[in-house]
Every structure is written in C-alpha cells, then in structure tokens.
Amino acid sequence: MSSNEHVPVLLGPVLEGLNIRENGVYVDGTFGRGGHSSAILGLLGDNGRLIAIDRDPQAIASAPRALTEDSRFELIRSEIADLEKTMGSRDLSGNVDGLLLDLGVSSPQLDEASRGFSFLRDGPLDMRMDPEKGGAAADWLASVEEQELRRILKQYGEEAHARRVARAIIAMRENTPIVRTTQLAEVVAAAVPAKTRGKRKHPATKTFQAIRIVINDELSQLEAALEQSLRVLKKGGRLCVISFHSLEDRIVKRFVRDHSREPEQYRGMPNIPVEFIPPLKTIGKLITATDEEIAGNVRARSARLRIAERVT
C-alpha cells in the first residue's frame, strides 16, 4: 500500500474504544476523507446516527456518496472548537455516545501541492485547513517578528535550532519574499547544523509543523473541543483522540488526567460529594500502531490514541 494513500489510522482500536452501540449517536470531529466515519457507520443500526465535522471545504466536497446519501449520516462544515454549538443546534448536547478526534493534517492535504502543507512538494505557502478563512502562511511569515518566530518554532515545533532557523528566515525575506514551500524548506535545511541533516526526518519537518499549528490555531481548537466534550457526551459516552506529536498528546493526556481525578482533599476517601466526583475515567493505556500497521501506513508511525469515558 502506498504511504501516500489515505488510510484511517488505528481503525480497530478506535472502533473498540468508541464501544459502538447499534442505535447510538456518534461524532467524527475530524472527517478528513471519511475512513473512520465509513467504518463507524458500518456498525450502526437503522436508528443510529453519525455526525461528521470538518473545516476543509475540499474534505466536504470529496465525501463519498455512500456516506452522504445515507440518511443516518450528516456532514457539517465547521470547526471542532464549535463542537458544543453544533451539537446544541441539533439537540444533541449531552446525548452523544462517542466522539472521535483524529488530529493534524490529512494525507490528501499533504499530497496536494497547492495546499502548501508539504515541504516535499513545491506549491504556494498556504497551509490553511480552511482556505477561505484567515491568512496564508506566506502572509504570516512576511510580517512576523524574529523573536515571535523563534518562540513559535521552539514551542510548537520543538525545534532545537529555532534561533538559527528564525534568523535565516528573516534574513531571506529581507531580499526575497518566501511564498513557496520549497523556498522555506531550503532555507530551513541550510540553517540547521550539517550534522543533523540526513537523519530520519527532513530538517524542515518541525518548522512546517510549527507554522501549520499557528496558522490553523490547532492547539486552541483541540483544547476547546476537549472541554466541550464534557458537555456533549452522555454518561457512558466515549472520547477517542488520535494525536501525532507530543504537544497534542500532552494536552490530551493532561485533560484526561485532570478530569479523572478527585480534588486532592477528597483523594482516597470512600465518600466523595457528588459535585466533586470526576467526570471522566481513563479507558486502558496509551495505544500506538503495531509494526504491521506501520508497514502498511507510514502515517501511523507517530499516532497516539487515548480513550476516556464520561462517568457522571
């Protein structure tokens, strides 16, 4: 199987983690190309319901007819930060049996050069998941101050050479606007120490990740969706989150931990006031892809799945 083909990551563990009920209500908060949605819908009965959300208009337009023509399925163009609003408008807040968030950029987004996500393909430096909203990465790079750029590269990209990369980008743009993906990739590759090149990852990987995160406000979107999941899920409802880098995974891990623990003053006590009972419980341990899945789908290599259940 081609590494570029879109394949739903950790599909088996996701379906098991969602604990799908035949007539339940499920939300795929990151539709992508519908791989997870198709599998979820296949497990639902006649009275089941699946709501899928995506902010990318191309993802919406590319949805398979087998899904869009199914009366149990609804595809909505929206952001996961508006999860509660979307569910509330359908009288589904507090009535959702399972919520899936498959974070990050999808394979089709990476494969299409015109979207500007990939440092391996020459295209306009855009990176917007919703091309009709906000400014492109090229516009942001044209005006960002060096100190702020360095902070973004270090914080969101965990780039060890953030200072050198930021300085090189600023120096480049003083002479030539950085408007193409390959331009940015070449600047970064030249800026990092020679001894770090030729490793497992392309030297521009972390820089592209950092810029993509800030352009799409990805971490704030995630934090908002997680908080809203507490009000969207019903008692016994499951939350499944797939992340692809440590920043996302730390946010998810912290959220589940903080909402599955009693306040310190009640920890270990046999009787806890109802208002202090934690709303979540962790289901199992962190799940990663098997060697077999990685061999068939390289994107699964960095995938991390965490599962929690609403208990109050």
JOGI-V780387 format. One line per field, one symbol per residue. ss: DSSP state (h for helix, s for strand, l for the rest). burial: # if it has 9 or more other ideal C-beta (glycine too) atoms within 8 Angstrom, else .. A space follows every 50 residues. Layout:
# JOGI-V780387
ss: ???
burial: ???
This chain:
# JOGI-V780387
ss: llllllllllhhhhhhhhllllllssssllllllhhhhhhhhllllllss ssssllhhhhhlllhhhhllllsssssllhhhhhhhhhlllllllsssss ssllllhhhhhlhhhllllllllsllllllllllllhhhhhhhllhhhhh hhhhhhhllllhhhhhhhhhhhhhhllllshhhhhhhhhhhllhhhllll llllhhhhhhhhhhhhlhhhhhhhhhhhhhhhsssssssssssllhhhhh hhhhhhhhlllllhhhlllllllhhhlllsssllllssllhhhhhhlhhh hhlsssssssll
burial: .....######.###.##.#.#.##################.##...### #######.##..#...##...##.##.#.##.##.###...##..##### ####.#####.##.#####...######.#.....###.###.#.#..## ####.####.##.#######.##....#.##.###.###.##....#... ..#################.######.###.###..#########.###. ###.###.##.#...#.........###.#.#....#.#...##..#.## ..#########.
